[in-house]
Structures are given as structure tokens and as C-alpha cells.
Amino acid sequence: MYYVAPKAQRGNGMIIWRHTKRLKSFKATDGVEYVVAKNKKEMDGPSTLPIYIGIGDKLVRTQKQETPLWDLMLDEFFDGR
């Protein structure tokens, strides 16, 4: 089972993950970056997540990695001071 969410949602603090059995069956929006987790541990854990981009209704893996959500929230908190 894969969990897929648009990268833009990760900065909001609330993420809506879509479940899919295969990445091939996920219908991606062209040009949108997605974060993909293989299991629930990866979604909430301290590991980095790979970033995929939607190209022609398919997900294509990029070389980029996404930092965990709590790192983004800490950066946002300390940048606001």
C-alpha cells in the first residue's frame, strides 16, 4: 500500500493522504509534485520521503527528498520570530 499526498499540502500542517495499491494506478495531475510513503511509519516518522512529479497522468520519481513534517513546522515557527 502506498500513501500519496501533494507536496504543497505538507506546509499546511494537515495532510490528506490517498491510498493506492500500485503507483501505476494513481492518476497524477500534470506538473504537480507528490510525496510518497510506503507505509504509515514513513508518513509520521523522521525519515525523508521521495518526491514524485506528475507527468501525463503518471508519477515519475525525482532525485529530490522531502524532510519530515515536524521539521517543516519547526522551521516555520523559528522563522516567524
N, C-alpha and C positions, 0 to 999 in steps of 0.2 A: 504494500500500500504506500502510495506517495502522497504527500501533502504539499499543495502548491498555493502560493499567495503572491499577488503583485507586490513588487518591491516598494512601491510608493506607499502602501499601507503600513509598512513596518515603522515608519516615523510617527504615525498617529497614536501608537500605544494600544490600538485594538486591531487585531488581525483576523480576517475571515479566511480560514484555510479551506481549500477544496480538496476532496479526497478523490484519488483516481488509482486504479489498479496498475495501469501502464501509462508512461509518459506519452506514448504514441496516441493514446485515446483522448488526451487532453486537448481541447480546442483553444489555442492561444490567440490573443489579439496581436495583430502585426505591429512590431516595434515596441511592445511593452516588455519590461524586464520582470522576471518572476524569480522568487526564492523557492527552492525545492528542498523538502526534508523527506528522508526515507522512513522515519518513524517518529513517534511522539517525543522520545528522548532528545532527538536532534532539534525539534521545534522549540523546546523550552530550555535546553541545556546550553552550556558555554561554548559549544563547538561552532565553527564557522559553517555557513551554508553556501552551496554553489548557486550562482546566478545564471539563469537561462533567459534567452530572449525569444520572443515570438516572431517567427518568420514564416509567412504563408500557412497559418493555422497549425504549425508545428513548433515544438520547443527545441531550441538549439543551445547547447551548453557553451558558456563563455569562459574565459580564464579568470573572471572576477569571483571574489568570495565576499559574502556578507557577514558582518560582525553580529554577535548576538544582540537581541533586542535590548537587554538591560544596559549594554554598553552605549547604545544609541540614546537611551533615556538619560544616562549619567552625563554624556557629552552635552545633551540639550540642557540639562539642569545647570551644569557648571558654566556653560557659555552664556546663559542668561544672567549671570551675576555680574 
